[in-house]
Amino acid sequence: MTPRYAVVVPARYGSTRLPAKALLRATGKYLVEHVVERARRAPGVSRVVVATDDDRIEAAVLSFGGEVARTDPDHPSGTARCAEVAARLSEPVVVNVQGDEPCFSPGDLARLAEAAARPGCDLATLCHPVASPEEAARPSLVKVVRRADGTALYFSRAPVPFDRERGCAAAGALGHVGIYAFRRERLLDYVRLPQGRLAPVESLEQLRALEAGWTIDVLPASRAAFGVDTPEDYERFVALVAQGRLDL
C-alpha cells in the first residue's frame, strides 16, 4: 500500500552550467513548473512543495498556483533544503525531486514512496539502462552498480562496471535518476551524517549515505529520465516537449 507522502522540489537560482534554469520557459512553462505539474500527477501524493531561497523562483511558482517553502540560503545541497522543509511536514515519507528533473514518470514516485516505507530501507532511488558505452563514459551521467538484491553497491561518474577487455563500460550499465524517497525521520538523520570521503570526491551526495552504511534500494525507472544540467540538455527537453514525446 502506498504510504502518505509529500514531494519536495528543491530549486535554486544559481547554477554554474545553466544559470536561472528553474525559470527557463521556452516551452511556455517554467522548467520548475513542468516538474511540479508532473509530481502532482503521482498516485497518492498529498502535496508538492517547492523549496527555495530565491524571490524570483517563489514568484514564478506562486504565479502558476504552486506551493512554496522558503529555506536557508546557506544549504550545501538540495537534500539539505528538502530536509528543512520535511521538518515542518506531517507526511511520513518525503520524495525529493530536484527542480531540474522534468522527465520522470509520475508513477515512479509512488513506487519510491512504497519502497522507502519498508523496514530495512534507508532511502530509495531509480535507475535505467544506459544506451551505449559512449553514453556511459559521460561524467555528467551518474552510473550505479547494484547488488543482487537490488540495493546500491556504488555510484560513480566513471563508466562502471568497467569492461577491461573492451576498454569501456560493461554491457548492462545502469544510469542513475537523481530522485530520492526517505522516511521523514531518516531524511532528518541524513543531514546529520558525516560528510565522508567519497561524496566530495565524486560530487555525489548519495555516497555520503553509502559510506555511512545505509541501505539504498535502487528501483528500475519506468523511463530513462534525464536532468537538465546544460544548455544542450534544455534544448533536448524543449524538443521532446515540442514533439509530444514526454506526455506533458
C-alpha positions as CSV (number, residue, x, y, z in Angstrom):
1,M,0.0,0.0,0.0
2,T,1.3,3.5,-0.9
3,P,2.1,5.5,2.3
4,R,1.0,9.1,2.6
5,Y,3.9,11.1,1.1
6,A,4.9,14.6,0.1
7,V,7.1,15.7,-2.8
8,V,9.6,18.4,-2.1
9,V,11.2,20.1,-5.1
10,P,14.4,22.0,-4.2
11,A,15.0,24.8,-6.7
12,R,17.8,27.4,-6.7
13,Y,18.5,30.3,-9.0
14,G,22.3,30.0,-9.3
15,S,23.8,27.3,-11.5
16,T,27.3,27.2,-12.9
17,R,26.5,25.5,-16.2
18,L,23.0,26.8,-16.8
19,P,22.1,29.9,-14.7
20,A,18.5,30.5,-13.7
21,K,17.5,27.2,-15.2
22,A,14.4,26.8,-13.0
23,L,12.9,29.8,-14.7
24,L,13.6,28.9,-18.3
25,R,10.4,28.8,-20.3
26,A,11.0,28.2,-23.9
27,T,8.2,25.6,-23.7
28,G,5.7,28.3,-22.5
29,K,6.1,27.0,-18.9
30,Y,8.9,27.4,-16.4
31,L,11.2,24.4,-16.0
32,V,10.2,24.1,-12.4
33,E,6.5,24.3,-13.4
34,H,7.0,21.2,-15.5
35,V,8.5,19.4,-12.5
36,V,5.6,20.4,-10.2
37,E,2.9,19.5,-12.7
38,R,4.4,16.1,-13.2
39,A,4.8,15.5,-9.5
40,R,1.2,16.4,-8.9
41,R,0.2,13.5,-11.2
42,A,1.9,11.0,-9.0
43,P,-0.6,8.5,-7.5
44,G,-1.3,9.1,-3.8
45,V,0.8,12.3,-3.4
46,S,-0.6,14.6,-0.7
47,R,1.2,17.8,-1.6
48,V,4.0,19.2,-3.8
49,V,6.2,21.9,-2.2
50,V,8.9,23.9,-4.0
51,A,11.8,24.7,-1.6
52,T,13.7,27.8,-2.5
53,D,15.6,30.7,-1.0
54,D,15.0,33.0,-4.1
55,D,12.4,35.6,-4.5
56,R,12.2,35.1,-8.3
57,I,11.6,31.4,-8.1
58,E,9.0,32.0,-5.3
59,A,7.1,34.5,-7.5
60,A,7.2,32.2,-10.5
61,V,5.9,29.2,-8.5
62,L,3.1,31.3,-7.0
63,S,2.2,32.5,-10.5
64,F,1.2,29.1,-11.6
65,G,-0.5,28.1,-8.3
66,G,2.3,26.2,-6.7
67,E,3.2,25.9,-3.0
68,V,6.4,27.4,-1.8
69,A,8.5,27.0,1.3
70,R,11.4,29.4,1.9
71,T,14.6,27.9,3.1
72,D,18.0,28.9,4.4
73,P,20.2,30.2,1.6
74,D,23.3,28.5,3.0
75,H,22.2,24.9,2.5
76,P,25.0,22.9,0.8
77,S,22.7,20.7,-1.2
78,G,19.1,20.2,-2.4
79,T,18.7,17.3,0.1
80,A,19.6,19.7,3.0
81,R,17.0,22.1,1.6
82,C,14.5,19.3,1.4
83,A,15.2,18.2,5.0
84,E,14.5,21.7,6.3
85,V,11.0,21.6,4.7
86,A,10.4,18.0,5.8
87,A,10.9,19.0,9.4
88,R,7.7,21.1,9.0
89,L,5.6,18.4,7.3
90,S,3.4,15.7,8.7
91,E,3.7,13.2,5.9
92,P,5.7,10.0,7.0
93,V,7.5,9.8,3.6
94,V,9.2,12.5,1.6
95,V,10.2,12.3,-2.1
96,N,13.0,14.7,-3.2
97,V,12.6,15.6,-6.8
98,Q,15.1,18.2,-8.0
99,G,13.8,21.2,-9.8
100,D,15.7,20.3,-12.9
101,E,14.3,16.7,-13.3
102,P,11.3,17.2,-15.6
103,C,11.2,13.9,-17.3
104,F,10.3,11.3,-14.7
105,S,7.3,9.0,-14.7
106,P,4.8,10.1,-12.0
107,G,4.1,6.5,-11.1
108,D,7.7,6.0,-10.1
109,L,7.3,8.5,-7.2
110,A,4.6,6.3,-5.7
111,R,6.8,3.2,-6.1
112,L,9.7,5.0,-4.4
113,A,7.5,6.0,-1.5
114,E,6.4,2.4,-1.0
115,A,10.0,1.2,-1.1
116,A,11.2,3.9,1.4
117,A,8.4,2.9,3.8
118,R,9.6,-0.7,4.0
119,P,11.6,-1.8,7.0
120,G,15.3,-2.0,6.3
121,C,15.3,0.6,3.5
122,D,17.1,3.8,4.4
123,L,16.2,5.5,1.1
124,A,15.1,4.6,-2.4
125,T,16.1,5.9,-5.8
126,L,15.8,5.0,-9.5
127,C,18.0,3.7,-12.3
128,H,17.7,3.0,-16.1
129,P,19.7,1.1,-18.7
130,V,22.5,3.1,-20.3
131,A,22.0,3.1,-24.1
132,S,25.7,2.9,-25.1
133,P,29.3,2.8,-23.9
134,E,29.7,6.3,-25.2
135,E,26.8,7.5,-23.0
136,A,28.3,5.6,-20.0
137,A,31.6,7.5,-20.5
138,R,29.9,10.9,-19.9
139,P,30.8,12.1,-16.3
140,S,27.5,14.1,-16.3
141,L,25.6,10.8,-16.4
142,V,25.9,9.2,-13.0
143,K,26.1,5.4,-13.0
144,V,25.0,3.0,-10.3
145,V,26.1,-0.6,-9.6
146,R,23.5,-2.7,-7.8
147,R,23.9,-5.8,-5.6
148,A,21.9,-8.9,-6.5
149,D,19.1,-7.8,-4.1
150,G,18.7,-4.5,-5.9
151,T,20.4,-2.3,-3.4
152,A,23.2,0.1,-4.3
153,L,26.8,-1.1,-4.2
154,Y,28.3,2.2,-5.6
155,F,27.5,5.3,-7.6
156,S,30.1,6.9,-9.8
157,R,30.7,9.4,-12.6
158,A,33.1,6.9,-14.1
159,P,32.0,4.2,-16.6
160,V,31.2,1.4,-14.1
161,P,31.3,-1.5,-14.2
162,F,34.3,-1.3,-16.5
163,D,34.9,-4.0,-19.1
164,R,38.6,-4.4,-19.1
165,E,38.7,-6.5,-22.3
166,R,36.7,-4.0,-24.3
167,G,38.1,-0.9,-22.6
168,C,34.7,0.7,-21.9
169,A,31.7,0.4,-19.7
170,A,30.3,-3.1,-19.4
171,A,27.1,-4.0,-21.2
172,G,24.1,-3.5,-19.0
173,A,25.5,-0.4,-17.2
174,L,22.8,1.5,-15.3
175,G,22.3,5.2,-15.2
176,H,21.1,6.9,-12.0
177,V,18.0,9.1,-11.8
178,G,18.5,11.6,-9.1
179,I,15.2,11.3,-7.3
180,Y,15.2,10.1,-3.7
181,A,12.5,8.9,-1.2
182,F,13.1,8.8,2.5
183,R,11.0,8.1,5.6
184,R,10.8,11.6,7.1
185,E,12.8,10.8,10.2
186,R,15.5,9.2,8.0
187,L,15.8,12.3,5.9
188,L,16.4,14.3,9.0
189,D,19.1,11.8,10.1
190,Y,20.7,12.0,6.7
191,V,21.7,15.7,7.0
192,R,23.4,14.9,10.3
193,L,25.7,12.2,8.8
194,P,29.4,12.8,8.5
195,Q,30.3,14.1,5.0
196,G,32.7,11.2,4.4
197,R,35.5,11.0,1.9
198,L,33.7,9.7,-1.2
199,A,30.9,12.2,-1.7
200,P,33.1,15.3,-2.1
201,V,35.5,13.4,-4.5
202,E,32.7,12.3,-6.9
203,S,30.4,15.3,-6.1
204,L,27.6,12.8,-5.4
205,E,25.8,13.3,-2.1
206,Q,24.3,9.8,-2.1
207,L,27.7,8.4,-1.4
208,R,27.5,10.1,2.0
209,A,24.8,7.6,2.9
210,L,26.5,4.6,1.4
211,E,29.8,5.3,3.2
212,A,27.8,5.6,6.4
213,G,26.4,2.1,5.9
214,W,22.9,3.0,4.7
215,T,20.9,0.7,2.5
216,I,19.7,2.3,-0.7
217,D,17.0,0.5,-2.7
218,V,17.5,1.1,-6.5
219,L,14.3,0.6,-8.5
220,P,14.2,0.4,-12.3
221,A,12.7,3.6,-13.6
222,S,9.7,3.4,-16.0
223,R,11.5,5.7,-18.4
224,A,15.1,6.8,-19.0
225,A,14.7,10.3,-17.4
226,F,17.4,12.9,-17.6
227,G,18.2,16.0,-15.6
228,V,18.7,19.5,-17.2
229,D,22.2,20.5,-16.3
230,T,23.5,22.2,-19.5
231,P,22.0,24.3,-22.4
232,E,22.2,21.2,-24.5
233,D,20.1,19.2,-22.0
234,Y,17.5,22.0,-22.0
235,E,17.4,22.1,-25.8
236,R,16.8,18.3,-25.8
237,F,14.0,18.7,-23.3
238,V,12.3,21.5,-25.3
239,A,12.5,19.4,-28.5
240,L,10.9,16.4,-26.7
241,V,8.1,18.6,-25.4
242,A,7.5,20.1,-28.9
243,Q,7.3,16.5,-30.3
244,G,4.9,15.4,-27.6
245,R,7.2,12.7,-26.5
246,L,7.0,13.4,-22.8
247,D,3.3,13.2,-22.3
248,L,3.4,16.6,-20.6
